[in-house]
Amino acid sequence: MIIFAPILVFFGGVFALRSTINAFDALVICALCVWSGMSIIGIFRARSEYLMAVITGLLILCILALLIWFGVLYTRHGIFDESGAIVKDFWNCFYFSIVTFTTLGYGDFIPTDDIRIIAAFEALIGYLFLGFLIATFIVVIQKRLERSHKQH
């Protein structure tokens, strides 16, 4: 949680200065990031397997919500396709959001100048969250193994 606070403040300020997105969009993105961060902390503190599964599900829902929200932002502003034309189709923008979040960067779509910082922020969030998601799965597996060793 401590990691997310300075990042959110920095990018929230950048968004406000650039006036790329409105305050509501910035608030939703920050809220989803904080909620995801709290889910990650909850997973590491959870005692029961059921609670860990519920929190992991919430984390995955947060990631999906972030992907959709960024897809909507890209739909509003548009992205460039390979020919240089601006695309505002939701499914292409959602695809671009997934590719950006996972930091794959195929290059078939690129952000327009006014949303370049948003795409960079999404890549940073994706990089951190995917690392936390992998760590979460490792914790779940580790707790299952510990429980099975105690039973035998």
Secondary structure, 3 states (H helix, E strand, C coil): CCCHHHHHHHHHHHHHHHCCCCHHHHHHHHHHHHHHHHHHHHHHHCCCHHHHHHHHHHHHHHHHHHHHHHHHHHHHHCEECCCCCEECCHHHHHHHHHHHHCCCCCCCCEECHHHHHHHHHHHHHHHHHHHHHHHHHHHHHHHHHHHHHHHC
